[in-house]
Every structure is written in C-alpha cells, then in structure tokens.
Amino acid sequence: KADSGITVVRHELGSTSGIAYANLAVDVSGISLEDVALLPLFTRIMMETGAGEYDSVALSRRIGTHTGGVSVSSMISGVNKEGATEGVVGEGEHFVSKLLISGKS
C-alpha cells in the first residue's frame, strides 16, 4: 500500500515446481549505532531459542516439516553522502541496517 510505508516487490517465476519463495527485509536503521552490533546476536536468538510452546529443537523440526527452511540474517551497509567518492569509507555515521528473513514452502 502506498500509505503504509511498505514497499512490496513481487516477481512471478515461471517454473518453481510449486515452491513459494519469500524474502522479507525489515529496515532497522532507526536503532542506535551501539545496538547495530547486537543484530547478529538477535538473528541467532530468533533461530535458536524456540517460540511459544516450542523449544528450539521442536521449533526447528516444525519448520523443517512444514517449510523448505527459514533463515534470518542481518545486513549492515554504509551509505556515502551525495557527491562522495565511490568506494571510499566515510565517517562511519551513515548506515542502512536491515533484518533479512527468508523462507520457502
């Protein structure tokens, strides 16, 4: 939706043998620079601690039974100011941080 602030990119693939692929990128750039360092720990916790009534082993088995897998990772990328020389590291204050969740079923 245009008013939701969410951008959806959809690609119809001709032959996936009935497998649906989904990739979700959540912009977490609003978190503090100090907390960005915790993103890899957060993604690990998401996959290794279980959820609700499921411990980590039960959740992993359930995911494996009903999907082709789910993965979580983080992406942290520097952003150069306009007019800055490409490939040159800036002050280290401008980053885009995303939480990436991928799955197939």
CNS distance restraints for C-alpha pairs under 8 A (distance, minus, plus):
assign (resid   1 and name CA) (resid   5 and name CA) 7.29 0.50 0.50
assign (resid   1 and name CA) (resid   6 and name CA) 6.63 0.50 0.50
assign (resid   1 and name CA) (resid   7 and name CA) 7.58 0.50 0.50
assign (resid   2 and name CA) (resid   6 and name CA) 7.30 0.50 0.50
assign (resid   2 and name CA) (resid   7 and name CA) 7.93 0.50 0.50
assign (resid  16 and name CA) (resid  20 and name CA) 7.36 0.50 0.50
assign (resid  19 and name CA) (resid 104 and name CA) 6.61 0.50 0.50
assign (resid  19 and name CA) (resid 105 and name CA) 5.53 0.50 0.50
assign (resid  20 and name CA) (resid 104 and name CA) 5.43 0.50 0.50
assign (resid  20 and name CA) (resid 105 and name CA) 5.29 0.50 0.50
assign (resid  21 and name CA) (resid 102 and name CA) 7.68 0.50 0.50
assign (resid  21 and name CA) (resid 103 and name CA) 5.98 0.50 0.50
assign (resid  21 and name CA) (resid 104 and name CA) 4.37 0.50 0.50
assign (resid  21 and name CA) (resid 105 and name CA) 6.71 0.50 0.50
assign (resid  22 and name CA) (resid 102 and name CA) 5.71 0.50 0.50
assign (resid  22 and name CA) (resid 103 and name CA) 5.34 0.50 0.50
assign (resid  22 and name CA) (resid 104 and name CA) 6.07 0.50 0.50
assign (resid  23 and name CA) (resid 100 and name CA) 7.15 0.50 0.50
assign (resid  23 and name CA) (resid 101 and name CA) 5.80 0.50 0.50
assign (resid  23 and name CA) (resid 102 and name CA) 4.39 0.50 0.50
assign (resid  23 and name CA) (resid 103 and name CA) 6.53 0.50 0.50
assign (resid  24 and name CA) (resid 100 and name CA) 5.74 0.50 0.50
assign (resid  24 and name CA) (resid 101 and name CA) 5.07 0.50 0.50
assign (resid  24 and name CA) (resid 102 and name CA) 6.25 0.50 0.50
assign (resid  25 and name CA) (resid  98 and name CA) 5.98 0.50 0.50
assign (resid  25 and name CA) (resid  99 and name CA) 5.61 0.50 0.50
assign (resid  25 and name CA) (resid 100 and name CA) 4.57 0.50 0.50
assign (resid  25 and name CA) (resid 101 and name CA) 6.41 0.50 0.50
assign (resid  26 and name CA) (resid  98 and name CA) 5.36 0.50 0.50
assign (resid  26 and name CA) (resid  99 and name CA) 5.05 0.50 0.50
assign (resid  26 and name CA) (resid 100 and name CA) 6.48 0.50 0.50
assign (resid  27 and name CA) (resid  96 and name CA) 7.62 0.50 0.50
assign (resid  27 and name CA) (resid  97 and name CA) 6.12 0.50 0.50
assign (resid  27 and name CA) (resid  98 and name CA) 4.56 0.50 0.50
assign (resid  27 and name CA) (resid  99 and name CA) 6.55 0.50 0.50
assign (resid  28 and name CA) (resid  96 and name CA) 7.82 0.50 0.50
assign (resid  28 and name CA) (resid  97 and name CA) 5.38 0.50 0.50
assign (resid  28 and name CA) (resid  98 and name CA) 5.30 0.50 0.50
assign (resid  28 and name CA) (resid  99 and name CA) 6.69 0.50 0.50
assign (resid  29 and name CA) (resid  95 and name CA) 7.05 0.50 0.50
assign (resid  29 and name CA) (resid  96 and name CA) 5.36 0.50 0.50
assign (resid  29 and name CA) (resid  97 and name CA) 4.65 0.50 0.50
assign (resid  29 and name CA) (resid  98 and name CA) 6.79 0.50 0.50
assign (resid  31 and name CA) (resid  35 and name CA) 6.30 0.50 0.50
assign (resid  31 and name CA) (resid  36 and name CA) 6.70 0.50 0.50
assign (resid  32 and name CA) (resid  36 and name CA) 6.47 0.50 0.50
assign (resid  33 and name CA) (resid  37 and name CA) 7.41 0.50 0.50
assign (resid  34 and name CA) (resid  38 and name CA) 7.87 0.50 0.50
assign (resid  35 and name CA) (resid  39 and name CA) 7.18 0.50 0.50
assign (resid  36 and name CA) (resid  97 and name CA) 7.55 0.50 0.50
assign (resid  38 and name CA) (resid  42 and name CA) 6.20 0.50 0.50
assign (resid  39 and name CA) (resid  43 and name CA) 6.19 0.50 0.50
assign (resid  39 and name CA) (resid  74 and name CA) 6.30 0.50 0.50
assign (resid  39 and name CA) (resid  99 and name CA) 7.87 0.50 0.50
assign (resid  40 and name CA) (resid  44 and name CA) 6.30 0.50 0.50
assign (resid  40 and name CA) (resid  73 and name CA) 6.96 0.50 0.50
assign (resid  40 and name CA) (resid  74 and name CA) 6.28 0.50 0.50
assign (resid  41 and name CA) (resid  45 and name CA) 6.19 0.50 0.50
assign (resid  42 and name CA) (resid  46 and name CA) 6.23 0.50 0.50
assign (resid  43 and name CA) (resid  47 and name CA) 6.65 0.50 0.50
assign (resid  43 and name CA) (resid  72 and name CA) 5.65 0.50 0.50
assign (resid  43 and name CA) (resid  73 and name CA) 5.70 0.50 0.50
assign (resid  43 and name CA) (resid  74 and name CA) 7.02 0.50 0.50
assign (resid  43 and name CA) (resid  99 and name CA) 7.91 0.50 0.50
assign (resid  44 and name CA) (resid  48 and name CA) 6.00 0.50 0.50
assign (resid  44 and name CA) (resid  72 and name CA) 7.66 0.50 0.50
assign (resid  45 and name CA) (resid  49 and name CA) 5.56 0.50 0.50
assign (resid  46 and name CA) (resid  50 and name CA) 7.53 0.50 0.50
assign (resid  46 and name CA) (resid  72 and name CA) 7.48 0.50 0.50
assign (resid  47 and name CA) (resid  56 and name CA) 7.61 0.50 0.50
assign (resid  47 and name CA) (resid  71 and name CA) 7.52 0.50 0.50
assign (resid  47 and name CA) (resid  72 and name CA) 7.17 0.50 0.50
assign (resid  48 and name CA) (resid  56 and name CA) 5.41 0.50 0.50
assign (resid  49 and name CA) (resid  55 and name CA) 6.55 0.50 0.50
assign (resid  49 and name CA) (resid  56 and name CA) 4.94 0.50 0.50
assign (resid  50 and name CA) (resid  54 and name CA) 5.42 0.50 0.50
assign (resid  50 and name CA) (resid  55 and name CA) 4.33 0.50 0.50
assign (resid  50 and name CA) (resid  56 and name CA) 3.88 0.50 0.50
assign (resid  50 and name CA) (resid  57 and name CA) 7.34 0.50 0.50
assign (resid  50 and name CA) (resid  58 and name CA) 7.47 0.50 0.50
assign (resid  50 and name CA) (resid  59 and name CA) 5.58 0.50 0.50
assign (resid  50 and name CA) (resid  60 and name CA) 7.83 0.50 0.50
assign (resid  51 and name CA) (resid  55 and name CA) 6.48 0.50 0.50
assign (resid  51 and name CA) (resid  56 and name CA) 7.45 0.50 0.50
assign (resid  51 and name CA) (resid  59 and name CA) 6.93 0.50 0.50
assign (resid  54 and name CA) (resid  58 and name CA) 5.29 0.50 0.50
assign (resid  54 and name CA) (resid  59 and name CA) 5.27 0.50 0.50
assign (resid  55 and name CA) (resid  59 and name CA) 6.02 0.50 0.50
assign (resid  56 and name CA) (resid  60 and name CA) 6.06 0.50 0.50
assign (resid  57 and name CA) (resid  61 and name CA) 6.20 0.50 0.50
assign (resid  58 and name CA) (resid  62 and name CA) 6.11 0.50 0.50
assign (resid  59 and name CA) (resid  63 and name CA) 6.09 0.50 0.50
assign (resid  60 and name CA) (resid  64 and name CA) 6.12 0.50 0.50
assign (resid  61 and name CA) (resid  65 and name CA) 6.01 0.50 0.50
assign (resid  62 and name CA) (resid  66 and name CA) 6.19 0.50 0.50
assign (resid  63 and name CA) (resid  67 and name CA) 5.57 0.50 0.50
assign (resid  63 and name CA) (resid  68 and name CA) 7.71 0.50 0.50
assign (resid  63 and name CA) (resid  69 and name CA) 6.32 0.50 0.50
assign (resid  63 and name CA) (resid  70 and name CA) 7.15 0.50 0.50
assign (resid  64 and name CA) (resid  68 and name CA) 6.23 0.50 0.50
assign (resid  64 and name CA) (resid  69 and name CA) 5.90 0.50 0.50
assign (resid  66 and name CA) (resid 105 and name CA) 7.18 0.50 0.50
assign (resid  67 and name CA) (resid 103 and name CA) 7.51 0.50 0.50
assign (resid  67 and name CA) (resid 104 and name CA) 6.01 0.50 0.50
assign (resid  67 and name CA) (resid 105 and name CA) 4.41 0.50 0.50
assign (resid  68 and name CA) (resid 103 and name CA) 6.96 0.50 0.50
assign (resid  68 and name CA) (resid 104 and name CA) 5.09 0.50 0.50
assign (resid  68 and name CA) (resid 105 and name CA) 5.14 0.50 0.50
assign (resid  69 and name CA) (resid 103 and name CA) 5.55 0.50 0.50
assign (resid  69 and name CA) (resid 104 and name CA) 6.04 0.50 0.50
assign (resid  69 and name CA) (resid 105 and name CA) 7.51 0.50 0.50
assign (resid  70 and name CA) (resid 101 and name CA) 7.22 0.50 0.50
assign (resid  70 and name CA) (resid 102 and name CA) 5.61 0.50 0.50
assign (resid  70 and name CA) (resid 103 and name CA) 4.30 0.50 0.50
assign (resid  70 and name CA) (resid 104 and name CA) 6.98 0.50 0.50
assign (resid  71 and name CA) (resid 101 and name CA) 5.77 0.50 0.50
assign (resid  71 and name CA) (resid 102 and name CA) 5.25 0.50 0.50
assign (resid  71 and name CA) (resid 103 and name CA) 6.40 0.50 0.50
assign (resid  72 and name CA) (resid  99 and name CA) 7.28 0.50 0.50
assign (resid  72 and name CA) (resid 100 and name CA) 5.62 0.50 0.50
assign (resid  72 and name CA) (resid 101 and name CA) 4.58 0.50 0.50
assign (resid  72 and name CA) (resid 102 and name CA) 6.50 0.50 0.50
assign (resid  73 and name CA) (resid  99 and name CA) 6.08 0.50 0.50
assign (resid  73 and name CA) (resid 100 and name CA) 5.16 0.50 0.50
assign (resid  73 and name CA) (resid 101 and name CA) 6.65 0.50 0.50
assign (resid  74 and name CA) (resid  97 and name CA) 7.32 0.50 0.50
assign (resid  74 and name CA) (resid  98 and name CA) 5.77 0.50 0.50
assign (resid  74 and name CA) (resid  99 and name CA) 4.63 0.50 0.50
assign (resid  74 and name CA) (resid 100 and name CA) 5.68 0.50 0.50
assign (resid  75 and name CA) (resid  96 and name CA) 7.94 0.50 0.50
assign (resid  75 and name CA) (resid  97 and name CA) 5.69 0.50 0.50
assign (resid  75 and name CA) (resid  98 and name CA) 5.15 0.50 0.50
assign (resid  75 and name CA) (resid  99 and name CA) 6.44 0.50 0.50
assign (resid  75 and name CA) (resid 100 and name CA) 7.16 0.50 0.50
assign (resid  76 and name CA) (resid  95 and name CA) 6.65 0.50 0.50
assign (resid  76 and name CA) (resid  96 and name CA) 5.80 0.50 0.50
assign (resid  76 and name CA) (resid  97 and name CA) 4.49 0.50 0.50
assign (resid  76 and name CA) (resid  98 and name CA) 6.51 0.50 0.50
assign (resid  77 and name CA) (resid  95 and name CA) 5.51 0.50 0.50
assign (resid  77 and name CA) (resid  96 and name CA) 5.31 0.50 0.50
assign (resid  77 and name CA) (resid  97 and name CA) 6.50 0.50 0.50
assign (resid  78 and name CA) (resid  89 and name CA) 7.96 0.50 0.50
assign (resid  78 and name CA) (resid  92 and name CA) 7.17 0.50 0.50
assign (resid  78 and name CA) (resid  94 and name CA) 5.92 0.50 0.50
assign (resid  78 and name CA) (resid  95 and name CA) 4.41 0.50 0.50
assign (resid  78 and name CA) (resid  96 and name CA) 6.34 0.50 0.50
assign (resid  79 and name CA) (resid  94 and name CA) 5.40 0.50 0.50
assign (resid  79 and name CA) (resid  95 and name CA) 5.40 0.50 0.50
assign (resid  79 and name CA) (resid  96 and name CA) 6.82 0.50 0.50
assign (resid  80 and name CA) (resid  84 and name CA) 6.01 0.50 0.50
assign (resid  80 and name CA) (resid  85 and name CA) 7.96 0.50 0.50
assign (resid  80 and name CA) (resid  86 and name CA) 7.54 0.50 0.50
assign (resid  80 and name CA) (resid  89 and name CA) 7.70 0.50 0.50
assign (resid  80 and name CA) (resid  90 and name CA) 6.48 0.50 0.50
assign (resid  80 and name CA) (resid  94 and name CA) 7.16 0.50 0.50
assign (resid  84 and name CA) (resid  88 and name CA) 7.71 0.50 0.50
